Amino acid sequence: MLIPGIGEKTAQAIIDEREQNGVFYYPEDLLAVPGIGVKKLAQFLPFLSFPASEEQMP
């Protein structure tokens, strides 16, 4: 919830999605979260980080 554009409801939806389907490897993976669309993702994308290489992918 410290990231601009992420409120309590969206934060919980992100946690729920991650618990059900695993780690997010790409920013676009967050589009599977209810309430996150392209515009909202673009808003908080600068505050996110993802695995640095495919070596870390399962």
Residue pairs with C-beta under 8 A, 6 or more apart in sequence:
1 7
1 8
1 11
3 44
3 47
3 48
4 43
4 44
4 47
5 40
5 43
5 44
6 14
6 44
9 35
10 33
10 35
10 36
10 40
13 33
13 34
13 35
13 36
14 30
14 33
14 36
17 32
17 33
18 24
21 32
22 58
23 51
24 30
24 50
25 50
25 51
25 57
26 50
27 41
27 45
27 48
27 50
28 41
30 36
30 41
31 37
31 38
31 41
51 57
